[in-house]
Amino acid sequence: MPNWDLNLPIQKVIFYLLSIIELRQKIYIRRIKKKKIYVRYWNKPRIDNYLRITVGTPEEMSKAYFGIEGNCKKSEKGYIIMKHGLVERKTRETEVSVEVTIDGKGIADISTGIGFFDHMLTALSVHSGISMNIKCQGDLYVDGHHTVEDTGIVMGQALSQALGDKSGIVRYGSAYIPMDEALGFCSLDISNRPFLVFNGEFTNQMIGEYDTCLTEEFFQSICCQCRYNASC
């Protein structure tokens, strides 16, 4: 049995009540139910904001434990569900799934079919600390436009879902990143007013299978869906 700081043997436990102190229970319930663990949200007098997790086999409890560890942070008052978003979108051109955990560990699992695009999204995940699971199957036999644009659309929606009502965040932020002969800059205002000023210039049209002219389109898609103002 996983170590949950409990002394009761698993045979004597009927269920656990897990205190949740942020209102993002529905996302967590959906994720843990995928692991085939029975979980119910209690919002009643005296037991407000608890998840009831029904005990099964030791293997089932392990699944529940790792589900909690991957989506919650433990505090003195209970478990805080991390800022998490999951969006799926299917059109005639693409099928995209994006899962993000903003206060994650920068763990990336990304596959779009465009190698350099995957590389840059992975770098964004690692250096930002935002864990990302991105999958896209697009009409690359045409070109990369739908794949890049739709990935940006769904990524923006997932980030917006993860931010929720935007409580507990810093609204403004900016950064310079020196990389040998290049200097990158971005300034953000998470303002609910989407707008993009893009000043990037590229000397090559293609980097591998990635068309550099799609970069602005990608960031435009994120800005519109996540509804923030960006200059880069």
ZAVO-79846 format. One record per residue (C-alpha): residue number from 1; residue in three letters; chain; x, y, z. Coordinates in steps of 0.1 Angstrom, whole numbers, plus 5000, padded with zeros to 4 digits. Layout:
N
> NUM/ALA/A/X/Y/Z $
...
//
This chain:
232
> 1/MET/A/5000/5000/5000 $
> 2/PRO/A/5014/5035/4992 $
> 3/ASN/A/5025/5056/5021 $
> 4/TRP/A/4997/5082/5027 $
> 5/ASP/A/5009/5087/5063 $
> 6/LEU/A/4981/5064/5075 $
> 7/ASN/A/4985/5036/5100 $
> 8/LEU/A/4953/5017/5092 $
> 9/PRO/A/4959/4984/5073 $
> 10/ILE/A/4941/4984/5039 $
> 11/GLN/A/4918/4955/5050 $
> 12/LYS/A/4902/4977/5077 $
> 13/VAL/A/4896/5008/5055 $
> 14/ILE/A/4863/5012/5036 $
> 15/PHE/A/4871/5045/5019 $
> 16/TYR/A/4893/5076/5022 $
> 17/LEU/A/4881/5112/5025 $
> 18/LEU/A/4906/5134/5008 $
> 19/SER/A/4904/5172/5016 $
> 20/ILE/A/4906/5194/4985 $
> 21/ILE/A/4912/5231/4991 $
> 22/GLU/A/4909/5244/4955 $
> 23/LEU/A/4878/5242/4934 $
> 24/ARG/A/4891/5221/4905 $
> 25/GLN/A/4876/5188/4916 $
> 26/LYS/A/4858/5180/4884 $
> 27/ILE/A/4891/5178/4864 $
> 28/TYR/A/4907/5156/4890 $
> 29/ILE/A/4876/5133/4892 $
> 30/ARG/A/4877/5128/4855 $
> 31/ARG/A/4914/5119/4855 $
> 32/ILE/A/4912/5095/4884 $
> 33/LYS/A/4881/5078/4870 $
> 34/LYS/A/4901/5069/4839 $
> 35/LYS/A/4922/5048/4862 $
> 36/LYS/A/4890/5029/4871 $
> 37/ILE/A/4890/5041/4907 $
> 38/TYR/A/4856/5050/4921 $
> 39/VAL/A/4857/5086/4934 $
> 40/ARG/A/4829/5109/4944 $
> 41/TYR/A/4829/5146/4953 $
> 42/TRP/A/4812/5155/4986 $
> 43/ASN/A/4799/5190/4991 $
> 44/LYS/A/4777/5187/5022 $
> 45/PRO/A/4776/5204/5056 $
> 46/ARG/A/4806/5194/5077 $
> 47/ILE/A/4823/5175/5049 $
> 48/ASP/A/4826/5204/5023 $
> 49/ASN/A/4852/5200/4995 $
> 50/TYR/A/4862/5163/5000 $
> 51/LEU/A/4867/5135/4976 $
> 52/ARG/A/4856/5101/4987 $
> 53/ILE/A/4879/5075/4973 $
> 54/THR/A/4866/5039/4976 $
> 55/VAL/A/4892/5014/4986 $
> 56/GLY/A/4897/4984/4963 $
> 57/THR/A/4927/4962/4959 $
> 58/PRO/A/4963/4973/4967 $
> 59/GLU/A/4969/4977/4930 $
> 60/GLU/A/4938/5000/4927 $
> 61/MET/A/4949/5021/4956 $
> 62/SER/A/4983/5025/4940 $
> 63/LYS/A/4966/5039/4909 $
> 64/ALA/A/4946/5063/4930 $
> 65/TYR/A/4978/5073/4949 $
> 66/PHE/A/4998/5081/4918 $
> 67/GLY/A/4968/5099/4903 $
> 68/ILE/A/4968/5122/4934 $
> 69/GLU/A/5006/5126/4933 $
> 70/GLY/A/5005/5136/4896 $
> 71/ASN/A/4977/5162/4900 $
> 72/CYS/A/4978/5175/4936 $
> 73/LYS/A/5002/5192/4959 $
> 74/LYS/A/5000/5184/4996 $
> 75/SER/A/4997/5213/5021 $
> 76/GLU/A/4991/5215/5058 $
> 77/LYS/A/4953/5220/5051 $
> 78/GLY/A/4949/5193/5025 $
> 79/TYR/A/4956/5186/4988 $
> 80/ILE/A/4957/5215/4964 $
> 81/ILE/A/4947/5205/4929 $
> 82/MET/A/4972/5219/4905 $
> 83/LYS/A/4963/5242/4876 $
> 84/HIS/A/4955/5216/4850 $
> 85/GLY/A/4938/5217/4816 $
> 86/LEU/A/4928/5190/4791 $
> 87/VAL/A/4912/5198/4757 $
> 88/GLU/A/4906/5175/4727 $
> 89/ARG/A/4895/5187/4693 $
> 90/LYS/A/4888/5169/4660 $
> 91/THR/A/4882/5184/4626 $
> 92/ARG/A/4884/5172/4590 $
> 93/GLU/A/4921/5183/4590 $
> 94/THR/A/4934/5174/4624 $
> 95/GLU/A/4928/5155/4657 $
> 96/VAL/A/4945/5173/4686 $
> 97/SER/A/4947/5165/4723 $
> 98/VAL/A/4965/5189/4747 $
> 99/GLU/A/4970/5183/4784 $
> 100/VAL/A/4989/5209/4805 $
> 101/THR/A/4997/5213/4842 $
> 102/ILE/A/5009/5248/4848 $
> 103/ASP/A/5025/5242/4881 $
> 104/GLY/A/5040/5209/4870 $
> 105/LYS/A/5075/5197/4866 $
> 106/GLY/A/5082/5205/4830 $
> 107/ILE/A/5076/5170/4818 $
> 108/ALA/A/5069/5168/4781 $
> 109/ASP/A/5053/5141/4759 $
> 110/ILE/A/5048/5157/4725 $
> 111/SER/A/5041/5143/4690 $
> 112/THR/A/5028/5164/4662 $
> 113/GLY/A/5045/5148/4632 $
> 114/ILE/A/5068/5179/4627 $
> 115/GLY/A/5101/5172/4644 $
> 116/PHE/A/5113/5208/4649 $
> 117/PHE/A/5079/5219/4662 $
> 118/ASP/A/5080/5190/4687 $
> 119/HIS/A/5115/5201/4697 $
> 120/MET/A/5105/5237/4704 $
> 121/LEU/A/5073/5227/4723 $
> 122/THR/A/5094/5203/4744 $
> 123/ALA/A/5119/5232/4752 $
> 124/LEU/A/5089/5254/4761 $
> 125/SER/A/5076/5228/4785 $
> 126/VAL/A/5110/5221/4801 $
> 127/HIS/A/5121/5257/4806 $
> 128/SER/A/5086/5270/4817 $
> 129/GLY/A/5080/5242/4841 $
> 130/ILE/A/5046/5235/4825 $
> 131/SER/A/5041/5198/4820 $
> 132/MET/A/5026/5192/4785 $
> 133/ASN/A/5011/5161/4768 $
> 134/ILE/A/5004/5171/4732 $
> 135/LYS/A/4993/5148/4704 $
> 136/CYS/A/4983/5158/4670 $
> 137/GLN/A/4975/5139/4638 $
> 138/GLY/A/4972/5163/4609 $
> 139/ASP/A/4971/5165/4571 $
> 140/LEU/A/5008/5168/4567 $
> 141/TYR/A/5005/5154/4532 $
> 142/VAL/A/4992/5189/4524 $
> 143/ASP/A/5015/5210/4546 $
> 144/GLY/A/5020/5219/4583 $
> 145/HIS/A/4996/5248/4585 $
> 146/HIS/A/4966/5230/4600 $
> 147/THR/A/4988/5210/4624 $
> 148/VAL/A/5006/5241/4638 $
> 149/GLU/A/4976/5263/4639 $
> 150/ASP/A/4952/5237/4655 $
> 151/THR/A/4979/5228/4680 $
> 152/GLY/A/4980/5264/4690 $
> 153/ILE/A/4942/5267/4692 $
> 154/VAL/A/4939/5236/4715 $
> 155/MET/A/4970/5246/4736 $
> 156/GLY/A/4955/5280/4742 $
> 157/GLN/A/4922/5265/4753 $
> 158/ALA/A/4939/5241/4776 $
> 159/LEU/A/4960/5269/4792 $
> 160/SER/A/4928/5289/4796 $
> 161/GLN/A/4911/5260/4813 $
> 162/ALA/A/4941/5255/4836 $
> 163/LEU/A/4942/5291/4846 $
> 164/GLY/A/4904/5291/4854 $
> 165/ASP/A/4894/5324/4870 $
> 166/LYS/A/4931/5334/4870 $
> 167/SER/A/4932/5337/4908 $
> 168/GLY/A/4966/5334/4925 $
> 169/ILE/A/4986/5343/4894 $
> 170/VAL/A/5008/5374/4885 $
> 171/ARG/A/4991/5392/4856 $
> 172/TYR/A/5022/5407/4839 $
> 173/GLY/A/5055/5391/4830 $
> 174/SER/A/5084/5396/4806 $
> 175/ALA/A/5117/5379/4799 $
> 176/TYR/A/5148/5382/4777 $
> 177/ILE/A/5166/5350/4767 $
> 178/PRO/A/5200/5352/4751 $
> 179/MET/A/5209/5322/4728 $
> 180/ASP/A/5243/5327/4712 $
> 181/GLU/A/5237/5350/4682 $
> 182/ALA/A/5200/5354/4690 $
> 183/LEU/A/5181/5374/4716 $
> 184/GLY/A/5146/5363/4724 $
> 185/PHE/A/5121/5386/4742 $
> 186/CYS/A/5084/5382/4752 $
> 187/SER/A/5061/5402/4774 $
> 188/LEU/A/5027/5390/4785 $
> 189/ASP/A/4996/5405/4800 $
> 190/ILE/A/4970/5379/4810 $
> 191/SER/A/4943/5404/4806 $
> 192/ASN/A/4914/5386/4789 $
> 193/ARG/A/4920/5409/4759 $
> 194/PRO/A/4937/5388/4731 $
> 195/PHE/A/4963/5407/4710 $
> 196/LEU/A/4996/5398/4695 $
> 197/VAL/A/5025/5419/4684 $
> 198/PHE/A/5050/5396/4666 $
> 199/ASN/A/5084/5410/4656 $
> 200/GLY/A/5103/5378/4649 $
> 201/GLU/A/5123/5375/4617 $
> 202/PHE/A/5136/5343/4600 $
> 203/THR/A/5164/5339/4575 $
> 204/ASN/A/5152/5304/4565 $
> 205/GLN/A/5118/5295/4552 $
> 206/MET/A/5120/5259/4565 $
> 207/ILE/A/5137/5243/4595 $
> 208/GLY/A/5135/5206/4587 $
> 209/GLU/A/5098/5200/4580 $
> 210/TYR/A/5087/5232/4599 $
> 211/ASP/A/5076/5262/4580 $
> 212/THR/A/5088/5293/4599 $
> 213/CYS/A/5060/5315/4585 $
> 214/LEU/A/5036/5295/4607 $
> 215/THR/A/5053/5307/4639 $
> 216/GLU/A/5032/5339/4641 $
> 217/GLU/A/5001/5319/4633 $
> 218/PHE/A/5008/5296/4662 $
> 219/PHE/A/5012/5324/4688 $
> 220/GLN/A/4982/5342/4674 $
> 221/SER/A/4961/5310/4680 $
> 222/ILE/A/4973/5308/4716 $
> 223/CYS/A/4966/5345/4723 $
> 224/CYS/A/4931/5343/4709 $
> 225/GLN/A/4921/5312/4728 $
> 226/CYS/A/4939/5319/4761 $
> 227/ARG/A/4929/5356/4758 $
> 228/TYR/A/4962/5373/4766 $
> 229/ASN/A/4982/5401/4752 $
> 230/ALA/A/5017/5393/4740 $
> 231/SER/A/5046/5411/4724 $
> 232/CYS/A/5075/5391/4712 $
//
